[in-house]
Amino acid sequence: MKAYVFPGQGAQFIGMGKDLYEGSEEAKAMFEQANEILGFRITDIMFEGEAEELKQTKVTQPAIFLHSVILAKVLGESFQPDMVAGHSLGELSALVAAGAMTFEDGLRLVSARALAMQKACESEPSTMAAILSLEDKVVEDICASIDGVVVPANYNCPGQLVISGAVEAINEACEKLTEAGARRALVLPVGGAFHSPLMEPARAELAEAIANTKIVSPNCPIYQNVTAAGVSDAEEIKRNLIAQLTAPVKWTQTMTQMIADGAEAVVEVGPGKVLQGLFKKVDRKFNTSSAAVELA
């Protein structure tokens, strides 16, 4: 069985998607449609913009979504997933690629998500930090002991957990986690506390947009961040999607579950190779690759 996975924020780079735009008429049409829907030429930023501009949440999220979804489309008949998953933002890419949502609706939702998250980030100073080489339980317990908002946000792979919360609480947690034996407790250059209770205003705003978006059963199960289990029911997908903004990304659990459910190989669709690396941390011999297309 083959799993296809879709990356989240952080995988972006200048020049992403340019080969697709120049090598496929179908891809070019989709990129131009995206420029129209978004109301600005995101392709200009993606192909030859400034790194700082691309790093803005309202640009990053649609850019990664477009690269991933258009690449999956250009793969054509060779895109035959038995299961899909996406890391955070990547979950929306996975849903569109697996036929649960239209390209247009998916892009509008990604744009709404990015704007809502950016707004939530601006309302309170908050951040995230990567904690390396500690047991998940130790990180969870220390976060719970701190007076202030700090929670596990991304279970990326065994020995790598990202925490999220208010700046002061994150700094205190990093100190305590270092004392507890973390190899590194590194504050990340992100705009805010994604996947934490501080994203509640964004979750509330996005809930309405998701409720009004047509979502149908995907062509194969999608392993969602909130549950780490394969889901095919459209209503359940919606509920999990709404919960995702304030809930942790259970990526370690997702990878383990996909392998347990019979995945023999994983293909990463979109920019970068981050997710392949995380699968290798779960099973060093696991078959991973990047999606590639023959362009004219």
N, C-alpha and C positions, 0 to 999 in steps of 0.2 A: 504493500500500500504506500502511496506517495502523499506526503503532506506538503502544502505550500504555505509559507509564512511571509508576513508583510511587516516591514520595519516601522518604528515610530520616530518621534522627534529626536534629532541628534545625528541622523544618518545623512543629512543634506550636504551637498557640495555644489560649488559654482560649476556650471556646465552640465548638471544633471538633466537627462532627458533630451539633450540637443541631438544626439545620434538618432533617437527615435523620430524626432520632428523632421530631421533632414532626410531620413531613410525610408519613411513610411507615410504615404498619403493619408491613411486612416489615422495615424497618430497625429499628424499635422492638423487634421480637421478637429480632432478631439481637443488638442491644445488651444486652438483658436476659439473653439466653443467655450472653453474654460475662461479664456481672457474676457469673453463677452459676459459670461455669468458673474464673474468676480468684479467686473467693472474697472479692471486695470490689467496691464499686460504683465502678468506673472511670468510669462515666458522670457521677457527681457531680463528680469531679475534672476531667474533660474539659469539662463544660458550665459549671460555676461554681466551680471550685476555685481554689487559689492557684498562680501561675506557678511558684513554687519546687517545689511538690508535683508538678506536671506534668513538671518538668525531670528528676526522678529516672528513671534508665534503666529501672527495673522498671515504671514507669508510662508513660514516653514511648513506648517501643517498642510495647507493646500498643495504646496510644491511636492512634498513627499507622497501625498495621496495621488497626485497626478502622475508622477513618475511610476508608481507601483501599478496603478489601475490601467494606465495606457500600455505599459509593458505586458501585463497579463492579457490585454485585448490583442496586442500584436502577436503574441504567442500562438493565437488561433487555436487550431485543432490539437496542438501539442499541450495545451493547458487543460489537463484532465485530473483535477484533484480528487483524492478520496477523503481528504479532510483539509480544513484551512484554519489559520489563526493569525492574529495580528497583535503586535505589542502596542498597547495604548491606542494612539491614533491609528495604527495599522489595522486595528479591528474593523474600522470603517472601510479601509481599502479591501480587506478580505471579504466583507459582506457584498461589496459591489462586484468584485471579481467572481464571487460564487453565485451571482445572480439574485441575491436577496433584495437588492436596491438598484435603481437606475443610476447611471453615471452622473446625470444632472442632479438628482436628489442627493446622492452621496456627496457631491462637491458642495452643494448648498449647506448641507449638514456640517461638513468639515469646516467650512468658512464660519458658520454660526458658532461652532464649538471653539474655534481659535479665538474669535472676537470675545466670546463670553469668558474664556479662560484668561485672556489678556486683561480684561476689565477687572476680573477677580484678583489678579496679581497686583494690580495697581492700588487696590483698596487697603492692603495691609502688607508691610514688609515681611516677606516669607521666602523660603528657599528649600533646597534639597541637598542631601549629602550621601555619598557612596561609602558604605561600610564593608571593608574587605576582611575575609578570613575570620569571621565569627559565626557561631551557630545562630540560626534564625531565632531560636528561643531566647538566647541571651539578649539579642537586639530588641526583641519584642518586650521583654521584661524591663529593660533599662528605659525604653521609650515610655512604658506605662508608669514608671516611677517618677517621671519628670512633671513638674507643675507647669503646664503650658502645652500648646498644641504641637506634638511631634509623634508621628506614626510611621510604621513600615509602609512604604508606598510601592516599590518595585522589587518583587522577589525574582531577580534576574537569572541567577544560577546558584548552585551550592557555593556558599562562601562569598556571595555578592548580593547585598541587600541595600536598596536605596531608601533612606528615610526622608520624610517631608514634613514641613511645619513652619511655625513662626521662627524668625531669625534667632532670637535669644534662646529658645528651647532647643533649636538645632545645635547651636554652639555648645550648650550645656551637655547635650546628648553625645556630641563628638568627643568631648573631654572624658566623659564617663565610659564611653565605648573603647576609647584608646587605653584607659586604665584597665579595662576588662580584658584587654589582649587583642583588640583589632589591629591588623597590620597597617591599615590606613583608615582614616575617617576624613574624607575629603569633601569639603563643601563644593557644590557644582555651580557652574556659571549658567544658571537657569533663571527664568523670569519670575518664578513663584513656586508655591507649594502644591504641585500637581498631585492628584490622587490622595488628597487629605481633606479633613473637614473644612479647611479654608476655601475649598472650591465649591462649597454649598451654593453661593449665589450663581455660579456658572451652571451647576447641575440643575437648579430650579429653572433657569432660563432655557437650558437645552432640552429639558423634559418636554416642554411644549412643542419645540421644533421636532423632536423625535416622535411624539404622539401624533403629529400631523403629517409624518412622512410615511409613504406606503412601503412597508417591508413585508416580503413574502418568504416562504421557506426556501433556504438556499439549496443549491444543487448537491451539496454534501454537508455533513455536520461542520459547524464552526465552533471551535474551542474558545470560549469567551474568557476574558481576563478575570471577571468577577467570580466565576465558578470553576474554571480550569477543566470543564467537562464539555463534551460535544453536544451542541444544541441544534435542533432543526425547526423548532416551533417558533413562528414569527412573533407571537406575543411575548414569549419568554426572551427572545433576542432583544426586543424593545426594552423590556424591564432591565435586563442586564446592561444594556447600553446606557441607560439613564443612570444606573447605579455606579457605572465605571468611573465617573469623574471624581467621586469622593472615596472610592474603594481602592484597595491595593491591586496592582497588576500581578496576578499569580502566574508568572511566566515559568518559573522552575516547575511548578505543579502541572502547568499546561504541557510542557515538553515531556515530562515523565508520563503523563496520562496518554499523550499521543503515541508514545513508544509502546506503552502497555496495551493500547488498543490496536496495535499492529503496524504502525508506521515503520517502514524499512528505509526510507530516504526522505530528506527534506530539501525543498527548493526555496531559496529566498528570492522574493519578487520585489524589486525596488532598489534604492540606493544603498550601497555599503554591504558589509558582510557580518555585521554585529550579531545577528540572530544565529548564523551558522556557528560562530564562535561559542555562543552560549550552549547550543546543542552538544558541541564537542566537550563542554565541561560536564555535561550529564553522562555522555558516553563517548569516549575518545575515538572509538572506531565507527561511530555513526556516519552514514553516508550523507554528506551535505554538499550543496552546489548553489550557484547563482543562476537565476533565469537568464537565458541568452537567446537572442533572435538573429536570424540571418537577414540583414538589411540590404536593400538594393544598392 
